[in-house]
Amino acid sequence: MNADRLPPVAPEVTATLVENLSPRLRKRLDAAVTKLGARTTRRDGDTVTIEVDDETELRLHAPGGVVATTDAITCGCLLAPACVHRAAAACAAPAADLAPEPVDRPTAEVPDPASVTDLAAASATAPGLVTDPAPVTDPAPVTDPAPATDPAPTPALDSVSSPEVASPDQRAAADALWAAGAAVLEAGVDGAGAVTQSALLRAAHTARLRQLPRASGAALSVVTLLRAARAGDPSYRTADLVTALAELLGTAHRVGTSSGAELAAVRGRARRPYSPDGSLRLYGLFTEPVVTDSGHGGVRTWVAGSDGRLFTVGDVAPGGVGRALGVADRAVRLGDSALTHRELGRAGLAVAGATVSPDGRLGAGKGVKAVTARGAAWTEPPLAALWETPPSEQVTRALRSTSRYADPDGGGSDLLFLDVELLGAVRESGGSCLLARCAGGVPVRLTVADDDPALAHRDNVALLAAAPGTRLRIIGRLVPAPHPRLTLLACSHPSGEGTIDLGFDRLRRADLPDPTAPVHPAPPRPGGTGAHSPLYLLERRVEQTVPAGRAALGMLGDVTAETRRIRRAGLPTAAGLLTALCASAARRDRDLFGRLLPADTDGFASYWLAAARYTAAVAESLCSAAWEPTQEGVR
């Protein structure tokens, strides 16, 4: 049985079913989930049936596509409804996000996983950390945070002038989220089974009821990634779970310490707001395929306004890569326009009554009117201005959008617009990529946006790598790394006529210039300020905690050699964090009789959160520095 074939189950349903199990059945729950996964399923309308055995069937009734009550899961075994099968089915199914839809409904598009979690940049660090007396040279120094408990009562102020603070119920919900997240760090992926996940789901449900949608979304993201990791999903990456856990813990911590506008950002929004933007004159840039790990597929078309602002029109729904290829030639659902997505990527629109979300998505409400208009070439105004901004300034802007903990309502785009000269292919540990040189002599590595063979990305990049010396105007998505790196999305045609959507349009060898053009030597390894930074020594300890838990990190022993190397690189705060993190993981106090006391999960979670947020901030700083041109013009 594939979990994707089961209907999503509301978090509170899963939590309730697990909580109602006896202690004996809870111990058997993970095995029951695995066993149930091997059974066959069949769908009949809104009902999915699982064959538990030859005589027993388990049914999940999902009117509207979601299992919303405990009574909607029924089992035919003799122990029902107190059996383990109902809870196992709920744990095997995807967790439903029951956030309400926006009022001004946009064209269908699945939000990025990061967009439903708290990405507000806030520094949460280890309490009691003593740093070197010498001036700190880290790009992102860390200071001591407040403890992860409720803040002291605010002195009485005039009710008119005092900023809003979280209610007691919201602080209690945030504390529950913190405790659930800390429990995941304590147990690691291997130990975070269905019971630990149900605690997260219960905390997520409570947070949603307490008007904390961002924290609730962060908890659901952690549960989804935990299930992917335990199921051996090939798309799972430990770094994703590190980010999700840091978002969850950071958001939960900030609920009790924020006020006013900061508290509103921490709470988040239950639905994406669309605000009126009057009349817009839009010019198409390109269309990219969108294929998500959850099985959704579609397209996203990028357009620019006459003032240089970037907007998107999307159409994404369940269907995978096959749907992405089909939707590209369907009409854009925006006003009276008859343009397809691929046509819009090269044409223009005149929109009246436009509505726009903070991240630039165009709404498709009834009041929106749009008609086809003339487009513009990349070399013509107003589009040409996008390539006139220096790359380093574009990277600074893009990092505000791509940061792991950026504010999702902050707007901005992660796209870069560069004029480059192709240098050829260069090998990396994970394969090969296309090397190019942009303004200031900065070498940029251009990688494939999607490696699916049904899309044209891989073949197009391979052909471009065989044409060194070619000059192109490109659009790419920034990949935060200690060396300049982009995923290549679109480029000007090598002949100089028109543009290429690298996910859909296929280049031919005849389109490329003479292959005998001179080849420029490629550097053997990435250059840049952070190419040899020892920051990875702290990053890997942060990541090691997630799969194996706190105890595994506590067995590492002495890390003096690592901290000495980090200090020599000018990162004393990183060295202090590594020492404190490992010491906290290994610390187990005893009572007067010599018995081990429970581990300080809250203290360890604080140190881990400090290290995770710190490494992300320094990595972004190194990424920005890598794009700065050198005096010699070559790195």
N, C-alpha and C positions, 0 to 999 in steps of 0.2 A: 504494500500500500504506500502510495506517495502522499506526503502531508499536503501537497498542493491540491489533491483531489478531495480533501475535506473542506467543509465550509468554515470560514473564520468563526471563532468562538469569543464572545465578549470576555474581557479579563475577569470581571467579577464572577462570571459563571465558573470559570476554571478554578479561581481561588476558593469559591464556596464548596465546590465538589471535593477539592483536596482537603480543605479544612474539616469537612464532615467525615473523612475517613478515620478509622481507628488507628492507633499507633502501629499495630501489626501490619495493616494494609498499606500504610504509608511507606514502610520499608520495602514493600513489594511493588511500589508504584512504577519505579523506573524500569524494572523488568517487564511489567505489564505493558508499558508504553512501547518498548522494543518488540515484544511479542505481538502486540496489536498491529504494529507496522508491517508485519509479514502477512497479514490477512487481506483478502480481496474485498473490494468495495464496489458498490453499484449505486447509481443515482437515478432517482425517480422524481422529477420535478424539484421541489424544495427539500426533499428528504434524501439523505445519504445513508446507506445501510452497510454495515461491516459484519462479516460472518465471523463471529468469535470462535465458533466450532460448528460441527455438523448440525447441532440442534439449537444453537443460540445465536440470535442476531442482535446487533446494537444499532440503534437508529439515531441520527442527528437531524432534527427538523430545523431548517433555516429559512423561515419566511423573510423575504427581502434580502436573502444572501448571507445572513448572520444568525448564529445561534445566540439568542439574547436572554434565555432563561434556562435554569437548571432542569425544568420539566421538559425542555425540548430535546434532552438526551435521555433515551430510554434503553433499558437492557432487558433481555428475556431470560437471564439466568435466575437461579433460585434465590440468590442473595440480594437481588435488586430490590429497592434502589440503593442499598448500602454497599453495593459491590464496588470493586476496584475498576471495573471496565469503563464505567461512565467517566470517572476522573481521568483514566488513561486516554480515552478518546479526546477529551477536552485538551489534555496536555500535548497530544500529538497534532492537533489542528493548529493552524495559524492563529495568532492573537489578533482580534479585531480592534481597529481604532475607530471608535464611535464618535469622533469629532464631527460637529455639524458642518454641512456644506456651506460655502459662501453664498450670500444673497445674490450678488451679481455673478452668476455661474460662468466661469471662463470655459474656453475650449478645453476638453478633457486632457489633463496632463498629470502624471504621477509625480508628486514632489520628491525631491532627493531625500534620502534618509536623514541627512543632516538638517534638513529644513524643518523637521518636526520636533527637533530637540533643542535644548538650550545651547546656543552658540555664542551667547554674550561673553565677551572677554572679561574674565575676572580672575585675579590672582588669588589662589588659595594655597597656602604653603604650610610647612610643618611647624607646629607650635614648639617654642623653646629652642629653635635652631640657632646656634652660635656661629656666626660667620667670621672670617678673618678680620683683624683690625685694620689691615691695609685696605685702600679703596677698592671696591668691587669693580672689575673690568668686564663682567658679563654683559652681553647685549641686552639681556632682560633680567635685571637683578630681582631677587625674591625677598619679600619681607614676611615677618611673622603674621599669621592670620589670627582671627578670633577663633575660639574653640567652636566645635561643631554643635554647640548646644544653643538653647534659646538665649538671645541677648538680654542684658540687664534691662529692667523697665526704663522706658524713656521718661525723662522728667516731664512734669505737666507743663504744657505750653498752651498758648492761645489756640483754640481749635481751628481758627481761621487760617493761621500761618503755619501750623505744624504739618509736616509732610505725612502722607499716608504711610502706614506700616502694615505689615502682614497681621492678619487676625490670629488669635490663638489656635483656631482650627487649621489655618494654613500652616502655621509653624509646626503643629503636631503632624500634619500630613508630610511636611518636609522632613521631619525627624524620622518618620517611618521609611521614607525613601532612602535617607542616608543609611539607616540601619540595614535595609535590604541590600543596598549597594555594597556596604562594608562586608556583609555576609558572603557576597559573591567573591570579593577579593580574598576573604579568609579561606573559602573552599576551593577556589579556582574552577575552571571549566569542568574538570573531571569530577568535582564534588558538588557542583551546582546542578543538581537534578531537578525533578519535577516539583519537589517540596520547596526548594529554594526559589524556583521560578514562580511558584504560586504566591509566595510572599511578595515578590516584586509586582506581580499582577494585582494583588490586593492593594498594595501601596499606590500603584498607578491609577487604579479605579478611584481610590479615596482622593488622590490629588486632583483628578479630573472633576470630581464633585465639589472640591474646595476651590475651584477656579484657578488651577495651576496646570493648564494644558501643556506647557512646554516641559515641565518636569515629568508629567504623565507620559508624554511622547518619548522622552529619554528612557524611561523605564521599559516601555514596550520595545524600543530598539535593542536594549540590552537583552531582553528575553528572546527576541528573534535571533540575535547573533549567538546567544548561548545554545539555542536549539540547532542552529546551523553547524556550530562547532562540534556538538556532541553527535550529530548525525553524519559527520564527515563530509559536509557539503564542500565541493571543490572551490566554490566561490568565496568561502569564508577566509578572512584575513584577521590575524590577531590584532593588527594595528587598528582595524575598525572597532573591535570590541574595547580596546584601550581608550579610543576616542569617546565611544558611547558611555563607558563607565565614568570617565572624567567629566563628561557633560552632566551625567546624572548626579554625581557627588557634588560637583561645583554648583549646579543649580539648587540642589537641596540645601547646601550650606548658605547660599546667598539669600534664600527666602527670608530667613530670620534676621539678616543683617542689612537688608536693603530698605529703602524708603523712596517715596515720591516716584519720579520718572524711572529710576533704576529698578524699583520694585515692579513697575508695569512691564519693563523689558524682561525681567526674570519670570514673571507670571506667564508671559507669552500670549498668544492669540489662539482661540479655539478654531478660528477659520481665517482664511486669507482675506484681508480687506481689499476692496477695489474702490478707488476714489476717482471721481470725475477728473478728466484731463482735457476737456474741451475738444478742439479740432487739431488733428495731427496730420502732417504730411510725411509719409513713411517711404523709405527706400530699401529694397531688398538687398541683403548681404549674402546669405547662403542658407542651405537647409541641411540639417544633420539627422541621421537616424538615432533613435533612442531605444535601447534594449536594456531592460533592467534584469537583475538577478531573480526578481519575483515572477518572471514570466510575462511581463508587460512589454509592449512594443509600440512604436509609432515614430513620429517625427517632431522636430522643433525647428521652426524657421525664424531666423534672426533678421530683424529690420532695424534701421536707424532713422531717427527723426532729423528734421532739418537743423536742429540744434546739437546734433551729435549723440543724443541719448539713445541707448540700445533697448529694444523691446523684443519680445518673443511671442510667437503664435504656435501653440502646440496641439497635438492630437495623439494621445497615448492611452492605450487600454490593453486589457489582457490579449495576448496573441503572439508575443515574441518577435523574432526577427522577420518572420513571414509577414506579419502585419506591418512592420516598419517599411518593408519594401512596397507593400500595396498602398499604404496611406499616402506615400509621397506624391502620388499622382491623383489624389482626391482633392476636391475643392476645399479651400479654406473656409471654415465656418466663422465668418466674420462679416456682418452686414450683407450687402448685396453683391459682394465680389464673387466672380466666377473663376478666379485664379486657383490653380492647384498650388500645393506647398512649394514644389520645385519651381513653378513659374513665379511665385511671389518672391523667391530668393533672388530673382534677377529683375523683377519689375518693381512697381510702386503701388501705394494705396493712399487715398485721401479719406480720412476717417473723421466723422463728426459724432459728437457725444461719446468720445472714447473714455473708457474706464481702465485704470492701470493698477496693478498690485505693487507693493513696495519692491518686489524683485523684478519688475519690468514685464510681467505677463499681461497681455491685453485681454480684457474681459469681452464676452460675447453676449451681453445682455440685449434685451429687446430694443432698448433705446440707442444702440450702436448702429451707425450707418457707415458703410464703406463702399467705395467704388474704385475700380482700377485706374491707375495713373501711370505716368511715365517713370521709369526707374532711372538709375544713374550708374555709370561705370565706377569701378573702384578708384580710377584716376581722376574722376570729376567731383566737384563739390556737390553735396556736402560730405560725401563718403571719403574723399581724399584726405580730409583733415584727420581721420582716425589713424592714419599711418604717419602723421607728422609729429605726434607726441613721442619723445625719446623713450626707448624701451624701459629704462630704469623707472621712469615715472609711471608707465603702464603697469609695471610689475607691482609697484607700491599700491596702485589702485586695485589691481587684481587680488593682492594678498588680503585686502580688507574683505573680499568676498569669499576667497578660498580657505581662509583661516579655519582651523578645526573648531574654533570657538568664537567665530564672528557672529554678529547680530544678524539673524536672517531678515530682519526688517530694515537693515542698513542700506539696502539697494546695492548698486554696483554690479560689475560683471567680471568674470574671470577670463575673458577673452583678451588676447594680445594681437596687435596688428603690426606686422613686421615686413620690411624689405630685406630679403636674404639672398645670399649666394650659396648654392649647394656645393658641398665639399666631398660628398660621397658617403658610403656606409662605414660605420664604425662598430666594432664588436663590444658587447657588454656581457656581464655575467649572466643576464637573463636572455640573451640573444643578440640581435644587432638592431641599430637604428640609423636614421639619416642625420648626418651632421651638416650644419649650415653656419654661415657667418652673417651676423646682423650688424647694425650700426655700432660704431665704436670698436669693431673687431672682436666682439664677444661671440665665442662659439656656442651654438645652441643645438641641443639634441632634440630631434623631431621624431616622435614615436607614433605608433598606430593607435588610433582612438578606440577601435574595436577589432579584435582579431578574428571575428567570425568570418569564415570563408564565403558566406553568402553576401557579405558586404564588400565593397570595393576598396576599403582602406588599405588592407595589407598589400594587394597587388599594385596599387597606385604608388605607395611609398617605396616598394621594391623597384619600380621603374624609375622613379625620381632619383633613387640612390645610384642608378647607372648613368646619370647625366650630370657629372660634376662640372662646375663652371656655370650652370644655368642660374639666371637671376629671376627670382619670383617674388611676388607680393603674396603673403600668406596670412591666414587667420588660424590661430591655435589657442588651445586652452592651457593655462599655466599649470604645471605640475610642481608643487613646492618641493624643492630638492636643494642640496648644497651646491649644485651646478645648474646653469640655465637649461631648462627642459620644458618642452611643450608636447601636447598631443595635437597632431596636425589635422585640421578639420576642412579647410578649403584653401585654394590657391588660385592665382591667375594662371591662365592657360600658357604653357611654355612658348606657344607661338605668339603670345601677346594679345590674342583675340578671345575675349570672354573670360569666364571663370569656371573652376571645377569644384563641384561638391564631392569631396574625396570619398564620402561614404556611399554615393550613388553613381556618379559618373565614372566611367572607366577610361583611363588613358590608354593609348596605343603606342607602341614603340615608334611609329611614324610621327607621333606628335612631339617627340623629343628632339633636341638639337643633335648635331654631329657627335657621336659617341667618342670621337677622337679628341675632344676638347681636353685641355690640360687638366690634370688631376691635382688637387691641392692636398697636401699631406694632412691627415687627421691626427689629433693628439691621441696618445695611447690611453689616456684616462681623463676623466672630467677635471677641469680646472676650476678655479674660483676660490674665494676666501675660505669656505667651509669644506673643501674637498677632503681635507685630512684632519678634520676636527675630531677630537676624542669624545665628543658628545655622545656618540653611540654607546660608550661604556655605561652611561646612565640610562639611555633609551632601552638597551637590551634587558637591564634589570627590571625596568618598568614593565616591559612586555613579558618577561619570564614569570611574573607574578600571576598573570591572567590565566594561563592554562593550568598551572600547578598549585596556585594558592600561596598564602603567606609562608607556610612551613617550608616549602621548597626554597624560597629565597633566604630563609633563616639558616639553611644548611650550607650556604656558600662559603662561610668562613671569612678569613681576613681579606679586606678589599683595599688595604693600604697602598699596594702598588698601583691600583687603578686610580685611586684618588690623587696620588702623587702625580701621575701622568696628566690628569685633568687640570690640576693646579698649575702645572708648568705651561699649559696651553692658555692660561689666563682666565679660567673659569672656576674661581674659588667657591662660588655658590653651588655650582653643580657638584663639586667635590663634597661639600658639606651635606648636600641632599643625599648623595649616594651613601655616605657614612651613616647618616641618620636613618635612612630607609632600611638598610641591612641590619642595623642595630635594633630597630624596632621590630623587624621580622623575627629576630632571634631571641628577643627578650621574653622570658616567662618567669614571673615572680612566684614565690612560694609563701604559704602561710606559716604560722608559728609551728605547725607540726611537720613542716617539710613537704606538704602536698602542693602540687602545681595549681596555681590559680588560673582561671580562664584568661586567654590571651586578650590583650587590649586591642580589639578590632577597630575601635574608633580612632585610636592614636595611629595605628598603622595605616588606616585609610587616609588620614590627614597627610601623612608623609608621602604616601603613594600619589595622592592627588597633587601635592606640591611638585613632585618630580615630573609627573605627566604634563602638567600645565607649563612648567618651566622649560622642559625640552621642546615642547611645541613652539613656545615663544622664541627660543634661541634659534631653532631650525628655520623659522620664518625670517628672522633677522639675517641669518647666513644666506638664505635664498635671495633676499633683497640685495645684499652686498655682492653676490655673485654676478648680478646683472650690471654692475657699475663698470663702465669702460676703463681700462688701464691707460696710463700715460703713453705707453708704447702702442696702444691700440690693439694689442694681441695678448691673449692670456696664455 
